[in-house]
């Protein structure tokens, strides 16, 4: 009986793929004589720039123009429109915002800024609320495992944010947005390249009273980047930045705390060399340090405060050499030292040593085959080897088949291991588990991509088998603890299409079907929707006016591992428009949650209702 059900599920996925193929065929797509430019450069798959056509995994790229037109206030509003990306938020502007990709949690998705890993060693998560949009040049999202190149936390994918650099034409920008909940968003950037020296600076200030009592938020974010071009092939740059924020933390809707406050301070420094010594060579050397301080204040008088400070020091070095027209080989080493000093869980440290090899075989722009493996050695639990193999086959100028098999892992975090016991009485509690081991995963995916002058489409079947999966979940008494779930499977299909109906009108539709189950209990893993639909429309009826709309529909998600409590399905629609009074001066207007839906991403944490924003953007 169980085998029959599994076969039926596979048939459903197969029928879905076949149906989409028939629709595309009927539309005459395969008969087109025109192609699409696949020479766009992406860096995430191999750490160096390469043409998009050589990618063997699903990659989405969002550029600066798309970000500006989107009306987004933070990175998750951009990421949330992409296929298989599921946003989890704890409230309005300023609250923690994280993402999942293909059912992989935020701690299983690696986030990079210019190749520098920024996942917190406390919980391996990334709070995208703390990453401003003003200095982002583009965002690359690789969907699927990448541990053979990046190690831990790249189980479900990689988000690589590439920031702006100074250009030969001096450019300064300023924007000021205001709106609901007494929100103010101000940004300033300036960049220039003088002879061999380039620089870029940005400043962002955000404040909001929040959607609940004690949900106010105020932050400042400063980033700088300076580079020197020795010659056309060699460049060195140093980037640094600082973020601080003060916010109220009202907690659960059913058990509000109007006294709790949170202070956050982060800074980083990143030294990067890119260049070559030999022909057909790429060298990357990166030294970085991340520092993060988080304070929770229960009461002011008398002061009841806990603080958690982390440091990460890291080194990445890679040499990529083209051996022949058909073969490229990359070798890399990495090292990190991570420390936490917490008033509640104590001081702990671990270090990492790693090395990897990645090879790419290409033939006649028709076949691309990649084979790689990485070795990681952690001081607190031992070593892991993560191999992968992937390929892309161009059946025509417009149709590409792609497939991958790979192993990946995620190391337990400081919070997983050492979170102190907090007993909330009838409200349950939370505590860490020092006996956790790393979670391990084996992933498979296969699909096809279609490129046409007005249409692009991608369909990918994916499946990941987990062993010792680390899951924070509550039991019947509302106690939250991390456990190595013995076995779990996440499988499904994602479909992404974009059609430019006419020059001024573009439509994007994507859909993800996901089955996420504990293989022993047959229960669904928490906070994974089975169905996720997204629709985006961009329309420019005249040159000066740009209109945009995006809609998301998400089905129910379970809150507890027993699958007795769930969050209801919801649909949310956002609208934005901009009008260029002059080429360098725009007026913007946005409506979030147009139909004023009541919904939650995390149980007992309401999200904003209908909200209006407006302001100006200028560039000179």
C-alpha positions as CSV (number, residue, x, y, z in Angstrom):
1,X,0.0,0.0,0.0
2,X,2.8,2.5,1.0
3,X,4.7,1.6,-2.2
4,X,1.5,2.3,-4.3
5,X,1.0,5.7,-2.7
6,X,4.7,6.6,-3.4
7,X,4.3,5.6,-7.1
8,X,1.1,7.6,-7.3
9,X,2.8,10.7,-6.0
10,X,5.7,10.3,-8.5
11,X,3.1,9.9,-11.3
12,X,1.4,13.1,-10.2
13,X,4.7,15.0,-10.4
14,X,5.5,13.5,-13.8
15,X,2.1,14.3,-15.1
16,X,2.6,17.9,-14.0
17,X,5.9,18.2,-15.9
18,X,4.4,16.6,-19.0
19,X,1.4,18.9,-19.0
20,X,3.6,22.0,-18.9
21,X,5.7,20.6,-21.8
22,X,2.6,20.1,-23.8
23,X,1.4,23.7,-23.1
24,X,4.8,25.1,-24.2
25,X,4.8,22.9,-27.3
26,X,1.3,24.0,-28.3
27,X,2.3,27.6,-27.9
28,X,4.8,27.1,-30.7
29,X,7.8,27.8,-28.4
30,X,9.9,24.9,-29.7
31,X,9.4,26.1,-33.3
32,X,11.0,29.5,-32.7
33,X,14.1,30.5,-34.6
34,X,15.2,33.1,-32.2
35,X,17.3,32.6,-29.1
36,X,18.2,34.5,-25.9
37,X,21.5,35.9,-24.7
38,X,22.9,33.5,-22.1
39,X,26.2,35.4,-21.7
40,X,25.2,37.1,-18.4
41,X,27.9,36.6,-15.8
42,X,27.1,34.8,-12.5
43,X,29.6,34.0,-9.8
44,X,27.8,31.8,-7.2
45,X,28.2,28.4,-8.8
46,X,32.0,28.5,-9.0
47,X,33.0,31.6,-7.0
48,X,34.3,33.2,-10.3
49,X,32.5,34.9,-13.1
50,X,31.2,32.5,-15.7
51,X,28.5,32.7,-18.4
52,X,25.0,31.8,-17.3
53,X,24.7,29.1,-20.0
54,X,27.4,27.0,-18.2
55,X,25.3,26.8,-15.0
56,X,24.2,23.3,-14.2
57,X,21.8,24.3,-11.4
58,X,18.8,26.6,-11.1
59,X,19.9,30.2,-10.6
60,X,17.8,33.4,-10.3
61,X,19.4,36.8,-10.8
62,X,17.8,40.0,-9.7
63,X,19.6,43.1,-10.9
64,X,19.7,46.7,-9.6
65,X,16.9,47.9,-12.0
66,X,14.5,45.1,-10.9
67,X,15.2,46.0,-7.2
68,X,14.5,49.6,-7.8
69,X,11.2,48.9,-9.7
70,X,10.0,46.4,-7.1
71,X,9.0,48.8,-4.4
72,X,10.7,46.5,-1.8
73,X,11.8,47.8,1.6
74,X,14.0,44.9,2.5
75,X,15.8,41.9,0.9
76,X,13.1,39.4,1.7
77,X,10.5,41.3,-0.3
78,X,12.8,40.7,-3.3
79,X,13.6,37.1,-2.4
80,X,10.0,36.3,-1.6
81,X,9.0,36.7,-5.3
82,X,11.5,34.0,-6.5
83,X,10.6,30.3,-7.1
84,X,10.9,27.9,-4.1
85,X,11.8,30.8,-1.7
86,X,9.5,30.9,1.3
87,X,9.7,33.9,3.6
88,X,9.2,33.6,7.4
89,X,8.6,36.8,9.3
90,X,7.9,37.6,12.9
91,X,6.1,40.9,12.3
92,X,6.5,44.2,10.5
93,X,9.5,46.3,9.5
94,X,12.4,45.6,11.8
95,X,11.4,42.1,12.9
96,X,13.4,39.1,12.0
97,X,13.0,38.0,8.4
98,X,14.4,34.7,7.2
99,X,13.9,32.4,4.2
100,X,13.5,28.8,3.2
101,X,14.4,27.3,-0.2
102,X,12.8,24.0,-1.3
103,X,11.8,23.2,2.2
104,X,15.3,23.8,3.6
105,X,15.3,26.1,6.6
106,X,17.1,29.4,6.9
107,X,19.9,27.7,8.7
108,X,20.3,25.3,5.7
109,X,20.6,28.2,3.2
110,X,24.0,29.9,3.0
111,X,24.0,33.7,2.6
112,X,27.0,35.5,1.2
113,X,27.7,39.2,0.7
114,X,30.4,39.5,-2.0
115,X,31.3,35.9,-1.2
116,X,31.7,36.5,2.5
117,X,29.5,34.2,4.6
118,X,27.1,36.1,7.0
119,X,25.0,33.4,8.6
120,X,25.2,33.9,12.3
121,X,27.2,31.2,14.2
122,X,24.5,31.5,17.0
123,X,21.8,29.9,14.9
124,X,23.1,29.7,11.3
125,X,20.3,32.0,10.2
126,X,20.4,35.2,8.2
127,X,18.2,38.1,9.2
128,X,17.6,39.8,5.8
129,X,15.9,42.7,7.6
130,X,19.5,43.8,8.4
131,X,20.7,43.9,4.8
132,X,19.8,47.2,3.1
133,X,18.8,47.3,-0.6
134,X,20.5,50.7,-1.4
135,X,24.0,49.3,-2.1
136,X,23.0,46.0,-3.8
137,X,24.0,45.6,-7.4
138,X,22.4,42.2,-7.9
139,X,21.3,39.1,-6.0
140,X,22.1,35.6,-7.2
141,X,20.0,32.7,-5.7
142,X,21.2,29.2,-6.4
143,X,18.5,26.7,-5.6
144,X,19.8,23.3,-4.5
145,X,22.8,21.8,-2.6
146,X,26.2,23.5,-2.8
147,X,28.2,22.0,0.0
148,X,30.8,20.6,-2.4
149,X,31.8,24.2,-2.9
150,X,30.7,26.1,0.2
151,X,30.5,23.5,3.0
152,X,28.0,23.7,5.9
153,X,24.6,25.5,5.6
154,X,24.5,25.2,1.8
155,X,22.1,22.2,2.0
156,X,19.1,24.0,0.4
157,X,20.9,26.7,-1.6
158,X,23.0,29.8,-1.6
159,X,22.0,33.5,-1.7
160,X,24.9,35.6,-2.9
161,X,24.4,39.4,-2.6
162,X,26.8,41.4,-4.8
163,X,27.2,45.0,-3.6
164,X,28.0,48.1,-5.7
165,X,31.4,49.5,-6.5
166,X,32.5,52.9,-7.8
167,X,32.1,53.4,-11.6
168,X,33.9,55.7,-14.0
169,X,30.9,58.0,-13.9
170,X,30.4,59.6,-10.5
171,X,26.9,58.8,-9.2
172,X,25.1,59.9,-6.1
173,X,21.6,58.8,-5.1
174,X,19.1,59.7,-2.4
175,X,15.7,58.3,-1.5
176,X,13.2,59.1,1.2
177,X,10.1,56.9,1.8
178,X,7.4,57.5,4.4
179,X,4.2,55.7,5.2
180,X,2.0,53.6,7.5
181,X,3.0,52.9,11.1
182,X,5.0,56.1,11.1
183,X,7.6,54.6,8.9
184,X,10.6,56.5,7.6
185,X,13.2,55.0,5.2
186,X,16.1,57.2,4.1
187,X,19.0,56.1,1.9
188,X,22.1,57.8,0.5
189,X,24.8,56.3,-1.7
190,X,27.8,57.8,-3.5
191,X,30.4,56.1,-5.7
192,X,33.2,57.0,-8.2
193,X,36.3,55.6,-9.9
194,X,39.3,57.9,-10.3
195,X,42.1,56.4,-12.4
196,X,42.8,53.1,-10.7
197,X,41.0,53.8,-7.4
198,X,37.3,53.1,-6.9
199,X,35.1,53.8,-3.9
200,X,31.5,53.4,-2.8
201,X,29.7,54.5,0.4
202,X,26.1,54.0,1.5
203,X,24.0,55.0,4.5
204,X,20.5,53.8,5.4
205,X,18.3,54.9,8.3
206,X,15.0,53.2,9.0
207,X,12.5,53.9,11.8
208,X,9.0,52.6,12.4
209,X,6.5,52.6,15.3
210,X,5.6,49.0,14.4
211,X,2.2,47.2,14.0
212,X,1.9,46.4,17.7
213,X,2.7,48.0,21.0
214,X,6.4,47.7,21.8
215,X,7.2,46.9,18.2
216,X,9.1,50.1,17.4
217,X,12.3,49.9,15.4
218,X,15.2,52.2,14.5
219,X,18.4,51.3,12.7
220,X,21.4,52.8,11.0
221,X,23.5,50.9,8.4
222,X,26.8,52.2,6.9
223,X,28.9,50.4,4.3
224,X,32.1,51.4,2.5
225,X,34.2,49.8,-0.2
226,X,37.5,51.0,-1.6
227,X,39.5,49.2,-4.4
228,X,42.7,49.5,-6.3
229,X,43.2,48.2,-9.9
230,X,46.9,47.3,-10.3
231,X,46.4,46.4,-13.9
232,X,43.5,45.1,-16.1
233,X,43.8,41.6,-14.4
234,X,44.5,42.3,-10.8
235,X,42.4,44.1,-8.2
236,X,42.4,44.4,-4.4
237,X,39.5,45.8,-2.4
238,X,38.6,46.4,1.2
239,X,35.0,46.6,2.4
240,X,33.7,47.4,5.9
241,X,30.4,48.3,7.5
242,X,28.5,48.8,10.6
243,X,24.8,48.2,11.6
244,X,23.0,49.1,14.8
245,X,19.4,48.8,15.8
246,X,17.1,49.2,18.8
247,X,13.8,47.5,18.8
248,X,10.9,46.5,21.0
249,X,10.1,42.7,21.1
250,X,6.5,42.2,22.1
251,X,6.7,38.4,21.8
252,X,3.7,36.1,21.3
253,X,0.4,37.7,20.5
254,X,-1.2,35.4,23.2
255,X,1.4,36.4,25.8
256,X,2.6,39.9,25.1
257,X,5.5,41.5,26.9
258,X,5.5,45.2,26.6
259,X,8.8,45.7,28.5
260,X,11.3,43.6,26.4
261,X,13.8,45.4,24.3
262,X,16.5,44.3,21.9
263,X,19.7,46.0,20.8
264,X,21.8,44.8,17.9
265,X,25.3,45.9,16.7
266,X,27.2,44.4,13.8
267,X,30.4,45.3,12.0
268,X,32.6,43.6,9.5
269,X,35.8,44.0,7.5
270,X,36.6,42.2,4.2
271,X,39.8,42.2,2.3
272,X,39.6,40.6,-1.2
273,X,42.1,40.1,-4.0
274,X,41.1,38.9,-7.4
275,X,43.5,38.4,-10.3
276,X,45.7,36.1,-12.2
277,X,49.4,35.2,-12.7
278,X,49.0,32.9,-15.7
279,X,46.8,33.1,-18.7
280,X,43.3,31.6,-18.4
281,X,43.6,31.7,-14.6
282,X,41.5,33.2,-11.8
283,X,42.8,33.7,-8.3
284,X,40.5,34.7,-5.3
285,X,41.9,35.4,-1.8
286,X,39.6,36.7,0.9
287,X,40.2,37.6,4.5
288,X,37.3,38.7,6.7
289,X,36.0,39.2,10.2
290,X,32.4,39.4,11.3
291,X,31.4,40.7,14.7
292,X,27.8,40.6,16.2
293,X,26.5,41.7,19.5
294,X,22.9,41.0,20.5
295,X,21.3,42.3,23.8
296,X,18.0,41.3,25.3
297,X,16.6,43.6,28.0
298,X,13.8,42.2,30.2
299,X,13.4,45.2,32.5
300,X,15.2,48.6,32.7
301,X,14.9,49.2,36.5
302,X,16.5,47.0,37.9
303,X,18.4,46.2,34.7
304,X,17.9,42.6,33.6
305,X,19.9,42.1,30.4
306,X,21.5,39.2,28.6
307,X,24.1,39.7,25.9
308,X,25.5,37.4,23.2
309,X,28.6,38.4,21.3
310,X,30.1,36.4,18.4
311,X,33.2,36.7,16.3
312,X,34.0,34.9,13.0
313,X,37.5,35.1,11.5
314,X,37.8,33.5,8.1
315,X,40.1,32.9,5.1
316,X,39.1,31.7,1.6
317,X,41.6,31.1,-1.2
318,X,40.9,29.6,-4.6
319,X,42.8,29.1,-7.9
320,X,40.9,28.3,-11.0
321,X,42.8,27.3,-14.1
322,X,41.6,26.5,-17.6
323,X,43.7,23.4,-18.5
324,X,42.3,23.2,-22.1
325,X,39.3,24.4,-24.1
326,X,37.3,21.6,-22.6
327,X,38.6,21.5,-19.0
328,X,38.7,23.9,-16.1
329,X,40.0,23.0,-12.6
330,X,39.6,24.9,-9.3
331,X,41.3,24.2,-6.0
332,X,40.5,26.0,-2.8
333,X,41.2,26.1,0.9
334,X,39.2,27.7,3.7
335,X,39.5,28.3,7.4
336,X,37.2,29.8,10.1
337,X,37.3,30.4,13.8
338,X,34.0,31.1,15.5
339,X,33.5,32.2,19.1
340,X,30.5,33.1,21.2
341,X,30.6,34.8,24.6
342,X,27.1,34.8,26.2
343,X,26.0,35.8,29.6
344,X,23.4,33.0,29.6
345,X,25.1,30.1,27.8
346,X,28.8,30.8,28.4
347,X,31.8,31.1,26.2
348,X,32.4,28.5,23.4
349,X,34.5,28.2,20.4
350,X,35.1,25.9,17.4
351,X,37.3,26.1,14.3
352,X,37.0,24.8,10.8
353,X,39.6,23.7,8.2
354,X,38.5,22.8,4.7
355,X,39.6,22.1,1.2
356,X,37.8,21.5,-2.1
357,X,38.3,20.6,-5.7
358,X,35.9,21.5,-8.5
359,X,36.2,20.5,-12.2
360,X,34.2,21.5,-15.2
361,X,34.2,19.7,-18.5
362,X,32.5,21.4,-21.5
363,X,32.1,20.4,-25.1
364,X,31.1,22.5,-28.0
365,X,28.7,24.6,-25.9
366,X,26.5,21.6,-25.9
367,X,27.6,19.6,-22.8
368,X,28.7,20.9,-19.4
369,X,29.7,18.3,-16.7
370,X,30.9,19.4,-13.2
371,X,32.4,17.1,-10.6
372,X,33.5,18.4,-7.2
373,X,34.1,17.5,-3.6
374,X,34.9,19.3,-0.4
375,X,36.4,18.2,2.9
376,X,35.5,20.0,6.1
377,X,37.0,19.3,9.6
378,X,35.3,20.8,12.6
379,X,37.0,20.8,16.0
380,X,33.8,20.0,17.8
381,X,32.4,17.0,15.9
382,X,34.9,15.8,13.3
383,X,35.1,15.9,9.5
384,X,32.7,15.5,6.5
385,X,33.2,15.0,2.8
386,X,30.6,16.5,0.4
387,X,30.8,15.3,-3.2
388,X,28.6,16.4,-6.1
389,X,28.1,15.8,-9.8
390,X,26.0,17.8,-12.2
391,X,25.5,18.3,-15.9
392,X,23.7,20.5,-18.4
393,X,23.0,19.3,-22.0
394,X,21.8,21.7,-24.6
395,X,19.4,19.8,-26.9
396,X,19.0,22.9,-29.0
397,X,19.8,26.6,-28.8
398,X,16.8,27.1,-26.6
399,X,16.3,23.9,-24.6
400,X,18.7,22.7,-21.8
401,X,18.4,19.6,-19.6
402,X,20.1,19.7,-16.2
403,X,20.6,17.2,-13.4
404,X,22.5,17.0,-10.1
405,X,23.3,14.5,-7.3
406,X,25.2,15.7,-4.3
407,X,25.7,15.3,-0.6
408,X,25.6,18.1,1.9
409,X,25.6,18.8,5.7
410,X,24.9,21.4,8.3
411,X,26.9,21.7,11.5
412,X,25.0,22.2,14.8
413,X,25.1,25.9,15.9
414,X,25.9,27.4,19.3
415,X,22.2,27.8,20.0
416,X,21.5,24.2,19.0
417,X,24.0,22.9,21.4
418,X,24.1,25.4,24.3
419,X,20.8,27.3,24.5
420,X,20.1,27.6,28.3
421,X,17.0,26.1,29.8
422,X,14.2,28.6,30.0
423,X,11.1,27.4,31.8
424,X,8.0,29.3,30.9
425,X,5.6,27.3,33.1
426,X,2.3,26.7,31.4
427,X,3.7,28.4,28.3
428,X,6.3,25.7,27.9
429,X,10.0,26.5,27.5
430,X,13.1,26.1,25.4
431,X,16.5,24.5,25.8
432,X,19.5,23.3,23.7
433,X,20.8,19.8,23.2
434,X,24.6,19.4,23.6
435,X,24.4,15.8,22.2
436,X,23.5,16.9,18.7
437,X,25.5,15.8,15.7
438,X,25.6,17.3,12.2
439,X,22.7,16.8,9.9
440,X,23.4,15.1,6.6
441,X,21.6,15.1,3.3
442,X,21.7,13.5,-0.2
443,X,20.0,15.5,-2.9
444,X,18.8,14.7,-6.4
445,X,17.4,17.1,-9.0
446,X,16.6,17.0,-12.7
447,X,14.8,19.3,-15.0
448,X,14.8,21.4,-18.1
449,X,15.1,25.1,-19.0
450,X,13.6,26.7,-22.1
451,X,14.8,30.1,-23.5
452,X,12.9,32.1,-26.1
453,X,12.9,35.8,-27.0
454,X,9.7,36.4,-25.0
455,X,9.6,33.3,-22.8
456,X,11.8,31.6,-20.3
457,X,10.7,28.6,-18.4
458,X,12.3,26.1,-16.0
459,X,10.9,22.9,-14.4
460,X,12.9,21.0,-11.8
461,X,12.1,17.9,-9.9
462,X,14.0,17.8,-6.6
463,X,14.4,15.3,-3.7
464,X,16.5,15.5,-0.5
465,X,16.9,12.6,1.9
466,X,18.0,13.8,5.4
467,X,19.7,11.8,8.1
468,X,20.0,13.2,11.6
469,X,18.0,16.3,10.6
470,X,18.2,19.0,13.3
471,X,14.7,20.3,14.0
472,X,13.6,22.8,16.6
473,X,10.0,21.8,17.2
474,X,7.5,21.9,20.1
475,X,6.0,18.9,21.9
476,X,2.5,18.7,23.4
477,X,3.6,20.8,26.4
478,X,5.0,23.6,24.1
479,X,8.6,22.9,25.0
480,X,11.0,23.6,22.1
481,X,14.1,21.5,21.8
482,X,16.4,20.6,18.8
483,X,16.6,17.0,17.9
484,X,18.4,14.9,15.3
485,X,15.3,13.6,13.5
486,X,16.2,10.1,12.4
487,X,15.2,10.5,8.8
488,X,13.2,12.9,6.7
489,X,12.5,13.5,3.0
490,X,11.7,16.7,1.2
491,X,10.7,16.3,-2.4
492,X,8.7,18.2,-5.0
493,X,8.8,20.3,-8.1
494,X,9.3,24.0,-8.9
495,X,8.1,25.7,-12.0
496,X,9.3,29.2,-13.0
497,X,8.1,31.0,-16.1
498,X,8.5,34.6,-17.4
499,X,6.8,35.9,-20.5
500,X,7.2,39.3,-22.0
501,X,3.8,39.8,-23.6
502,X,5.0,43.1,-25.2
503,X,7.9,45.4,-24.6
504,X,6.0,47.3,-21.8
505,X,4.4,44.2,-20.2
506,X,6.1,41.3,-18.4
507,X,4.5,38.5,-16.4
508,X,6.2,36.0,-14.1
509,X,4.5,33.0,-12.6
510,X,6.2,30.4,-10.4
511,X,4.8,27.5,-8.4
512,X,6.4,25.1,-5.9
513,X,5.0,21.8,-4.7
514,X,6.8,20.4,-1.7
515,X,6.3,17.2,0.4
516,X,8.3,17.4,3.7
517,X,7.9,14.4,6.0
518,X,9.6,12.6,8.9
519,X,10.0,9.2,7.3
520,X,9.4,7.3,10.6
521,X,6.4,9.2,12.1
522,X,5.0,10.1,8.6
523,X,4.3,13.6,10.1
524,X,4.9,16.7,8.1
525,X,7.9,18.9,9.0
526,X,6.8,22.2,10.5
527,X,6.4,25.4,8.5
528,X,6.6,23.9,5.1
529,X,3.7,24.7,2.8
530,X,2.7,22.0,0.3
531,X,1.7,24.5,-2.3
532,X,3.3,28.0,-3.0
533,X,2.1,30.1,-5.9
534,X,3.5,33.5,-7.0
535,X,2.5,35.9,-9.7
536,X,4.3,39.1,-10.7
537,X,3.3,41.7,-13.3
538,X,5.4,44.6,-14.5
539,X,3.8,47.2,-16.8
540,X,5.2,50.5,-18.3
541,X,2.3,52.0,-20.4
542,X,4.5,55.1,-21.0
543,X,8.2,55.7,-20.7
544,X,7.9,57.6,-17.4
545,X,5.4,55.4,-15.6
546,X,6.1,52.0,-14.2
547,X,3.5,49.8,-12.5
548,X,4.0,46.6,-10.7
549,X,2.0,43.9,-8.9
550,X,2.9,40.7,-7.1
551,X,0.7,38.2,-5.4
552,X,1.5,35.2,-3.2
553,X,-0.7,32.3,-2.2
554,X,0.5,29.9,0.4
555,X,-1.3,26.8,1.7
556,X,-1.5,25.8,5.4
557,X,1.6,24.9,7.4
558,X,1.9,22.8,10.6
559,X,3.2,24.5,13.7
560,X,4.0,21.4,15.8
561,X,5.7,18.1,15.1
562,X,2.5,16.2,16.0
563,X,0.7,18.1,13.2
564,X,-2.2,19.1,15.5
565,X,-1.8,22.9,15.2
566,X,-1.5,24.7,11.9
567,X,-1.5,28.1,10.3
568,X,-4.2,28.8,7.7
569,X,-3.6,29.4,4.0
570,X,-3.5,33.0,2.8
571,X,-3.2,35.2,-0.3
572,X,-1.5,38.6,-0.2
573,X,-1.3,41.2,-3.1
574,X,1.2,44.1,-3.2
575,X,1.1,47.1,-5.7
576,X,3.8,49.7,-6.6
577,X,4.2,52.4,-9.1
578,X,6.8,55.1,-9.9
579,X,6.7,58.2,-12.1
580,X,9.9,59.8,-13.5
581,X,9.3,63.6,-13.3
582,X,12.8,63.8,-14.8
583,X,15.3,61.1,-15.7
584,X,17.0,61.6,-12.4
585,X,14.0,62.2,-10.2
586,X,11.2,59.7,-9.4
587,X,8.0,59.8,-7.3
588,X,7.1,56.4,-5.8
589,X,3.9,55.0,-4.3
590,X,3.3,51.5,-2.8
591,X,0.5,49.6,-1.2
592,X,1.4,46.5,0.8
593,X,-1.2,43.8,1.5
594,X,-3.7,45.6,-0.8
595,X,-6.8,43.6,0.4
596,X,-5.9,43.9,4.1
597,X,-5.6,40.2,4.8
598,X,-4.9,38.9,8.3
599,X,-2.2,36.3,8.2
600,X,0.9,34.9,10.0
601,X,4.1,33.2,9.0
602,X,5.0,32.2,12.5
603,X,2.3,31.3,14.9
604,X,1.3,34.1,17.3
605,X,3.3,36.7,15.3
606,X,0.8,38.8,13.2
607,X,2.0,40.5,10.0
608,X,1.0,43.9,8.8
609,X,-2.4,44.7,7.3
610,X,-2.9,47.1,4.5
611,X,-0.1,49.8,4.4
612,X,0.6,52.8,2.2
613,X,4.1,54.2,1.4
614,X,5.2,57.1,-0.8
615,X,8.3,59.2,-1.4
616,X,11.0,60.3,-3.8
617,X,14.2,58.8,-5.4
618,X,16.8,61.0,-7.0
619,X,20.1,60.2,-8.8
620,X,22.7,62.6,-10.0
